[in-house]
Amino acid sequence: MVQSISRRLMLRSAVALTALGCLRQRSEAVDVPGSSSTALTLDGRFSEPVKIAAIEQLLVGESIWMRVRSEDGRTGYCPGNDRLKVTLEMAKQLIFPFFLGKDARNIESLVDGVYTVRDERGSVYKFAGMPFWNIVGHVEIAILDLLSRSADVPLASLIGGAIRQEIPVYISQFGRTTTPQVEVDNAARDLEKTGASATKLKVGLRMANSKAQMRRDRRMIELARKRLGDKTTIYVDANSSYTVAEAIEMGHFFDDYGVAFFEEPVPWQDYRGTQAVTEALSQRKIQIAGGEQDSNLWQWQAMVDERMVDIVQPDVFYNGGILRTLRVARMAAAKGIPVTPHSPKVLPVAAGNLQLCSVLPNPGPYQEYRSYGKVTNGVVKVPDGPGLGVELDNELLAREKVL
């Protein structure tokens, strides 16, 4: 009798497990925001699969680059940011393996699958966040560089085509402990050098603040408006420095001096706090900007739907690449919100962002750049060569080190 019951239980368990297996095989990945529409336009340029054979993180001189190779020997590169230095093991274990053997033409679905697909890598979604998506962003851009180099067209041609060939820029300053006079002098010097008519100044102490710092920042804004004049656009970036009350207080002050946007006023993950600041200043001209650290497309959707910010600032690397950033831009465009991507860089690292900015449907009036880059009359030309348009230094690449 006991044996008979045990056999029946085993049979039932086997049937149940078989049913679960069938369900698993029929299951589909979750619906990722923006995935229902495509941004990639290959236009029949590739009749055969472009299988990815290798992905490597390189040390090129003192810089980090990402390289992708196809099975037939084509290559694509992405000049990288310094964040890659500390995430190499994550890249090798969780991200590179997913892309290997896949068809590069499917890059748009691959950047979703690297996160949603559960395979031998395990539950990759548990590693979500900027470090994860920063790696994916570099891989995606290198793959897009490979595809567009192969097609002998600028990368922008694969994502809708360039609307503009020149990008008006604002020049970022980075001093927080300088005196107000020194920081304003630096801004004036860089504006004269580049011909730009917009600048961004740092306020607060980056995830910290003090009364002395607030006095310094007020004095800096007073001097900046006096020195730079009413025709110069001034932005400020607090890098998560203020409480909600402090941000509202400083926001009123900044608005009195014609500051056009106020970036990341409170800790960036305090979305309700950010929204409170946005709402409190909604009757003023100053706009609240944010999003450089964000990489969660569901959170992006909530940010634009609930108007947590007036300007969105996705970073093309941190947010997982050009295609995901275009999704954010489309979300924002549907709500009448402009996009000013976070990109305190110059060429060649800025190449991906410049290609993105050339196709944006809803760009802000100025995009971020550094004074030591090539800026003429306040604009940066979008590289128009194949791929990212970056000229590769073959002599330097010959001394590369695979990490």
Secondary structure, 3 states (H helix, E strand, C coil): CHHHHHHHHHHHHHHHHHHHHHHHHHCCCCCCCCCCCCCCCCCCCCCCCCEEEEEEEEEECCEEEEEEEECCCCEEEEECCHHHHHCHHHHHHHHHHHHCCCEHHHHHHHHHHHHHCCECCECHHHHCCHHHHHHHHHHHHHHHHHHHHHCCCEHHHHHCCCCCCEEEEEEECCCCCCCHHHHHHHHHHHHHHHCCCEEEEECCCCCCCCHHHHHHHHHHHHHHHHHHCCCCEEEEECCCCCCHHHHHHHHHHHHHCCCCEEECCCCCCCHHHHHHHHHHCCCCCCEEEECCCCCCHHHHHHHHHCCCCCEECCCCCCCCCHHHHHHHHHHHHHCCCCECCCCCCCCCCCHHHHHHHHHCCCECCCEEECCCCCCECCEEECCCCCECCCCCCHHHHCCCEEC
